[in-house]
Amino acid sequence: MQIWPLPESYAFRDQAVRFNVTGNGPPLVLVHGTPFSSYVWHRIAPHLAQTRTVYYYDLLGYGQSEQRDGADVSLGVQNALLAELLAHWQLTSPDVIAHDFGGATSLRRI
């Protein structure tokens, strides 16, 4: 059993990105920074999920998402990943809480 399960997977450029969706209500996306993972949200996400549908994921190359030697995990790649995840989740205008590098990614995509 994992402490912070990310049971869902999205194939981004042939690499696995792990995520979870929990709760019920208006959409809220959590985007972590580097060199962290979505685990940074483990205390707050359950509280937010009481009134929101919370989406969180591990950036490509971090946490439970695929980590390949030499893979491009730059801001541009993370921007493209977030755009694809939002489309996959069918979200057009979600609220976002972002941290560090995740803030830069979110500002360029939301």
C-alpha positions in Angstrom: 0.0 0.0 0.0 1.3 3.4 -0.9 1.1 6.3 1.5 0.1 8.7 -1.3 -1.6 6.7 -4.1 -1.8 8.1 -7.6 -3.9 5.3 -9.2 -4.5 6.9 -12.6 -2.0 7.2 -15.5 -1.9 9.4 -18.5 0.5 8.7 -21.4 2.3 11.9 -22.3 4.8 11.7 -25.1 5.0 7.9 -24.5 5.8 8.5 -20.8 3.5 7.7 -17.8 2.3 10.6 -15.7 0.6 9.5 -12.5 -2.4 11.4 -11.1 -5.5 11.2 -8.9 -8.9 12.8 -8.9 -10.9 13.0 -5.6 -13.9 14.8 -4.1 -16.9 16.4 -5.6 -17.6 20.0 -6.5 -16.0 22.7 -8.6 -12.7 21.7 -10.2 -9.4 22.5 -8.4 -6.0 21.6 -9.8 -3.0 21.3 -7.6 0.4 21.7 -9.3 3.6 21.0 -7.2 7.0 22.5 -7.6 10.5 21.1 -8.0 12.2 19.0 -6.8 9.0 17.8 -5.0 6.0 15.7 -5.9 2.2 15.9 -5.4 2.9 14.5 -1.9 3.4 18.1 -0.8 -0.4 18.4 -1.0 -1.1 15.3 1.2 -2.4 17.3 4.2 -4.5 19.8 2.4 -6.0 17.8 -0.5 -8.3 15.7 1.6 -9.8 18.9 3.2 -10.2 20.6 -0.2 -11.9 17.4 -1.6 -14.7 17.9 0.9 -16.1 20.7 -1.3 -14.1 20.5 -4.5 -13.2 17.9 -7.2 -9.4 18.0 -6.7 -7.0 17.0 -9.5 -3.3 16.4 -8.6 -0.5 14.8 -10.5 3.3 14.3 -10.4 5.1 16.4 -12.9 7.0 14.4 -15.6 10.2 13.2 -14.1 9.1 13.6 -10.4 7.4 11.5 -7.8 5.5 8.5 -9.2 5.5 9.8 -12.8 8.0 8.3 -15.2 11.6 9.3 -14.8 13.9 8.6 -17.7 17.6 9.5 -17.7 18.2 12.5 -19.9 14.5 13.2 -20.4 13.4 16.8 -21.0 11.5 17.9 -17.9 11.9 21.7 -18.7 9.2 24.3 -18.1 8.1 24.1 -21.7 7.5 20.3 -21.4 5.7 20.7 -18.1 3.5 23.5 -19.7 2.6 21.1 -22.5 1.8 18.3 -20.0 -0.5 20.5 -18.0 -2.3 21.6 -21.2 -2.8 18.0 -22.2 -4.0 16.9 -18.7 -6.5 19.8 -18.6 -7.9 18.6 -22.0 -7.9 15.0 -20.8 -9.8 16.0 -17.7 -12.1 18.2 -19.8 -11.4 21.2 -17.7 -11.5 24.7 -19.3 -11.3 27.1 -16.4 -10.4 25.3 -13.2 -9.1 27.0 -10.1 -5.5 26.3 -9.5 -3.2 26.1 -6.5 0.4 26.0 -7.5 3.8 25.9 -5.8 7.2 27.0 -7.0 7.9 25.7 -10.5 4.2 24.6 -10.7 3.3 28.3 -10.4 5.2 29.2 -13.5 3.7 26.2 -15.3 0.2 27.2 -14.3 0.6 30.8 -15.2 1.6 29.8 -18.8 -1.3 27.3 -19.2 -4.3 28.6 -17.3 
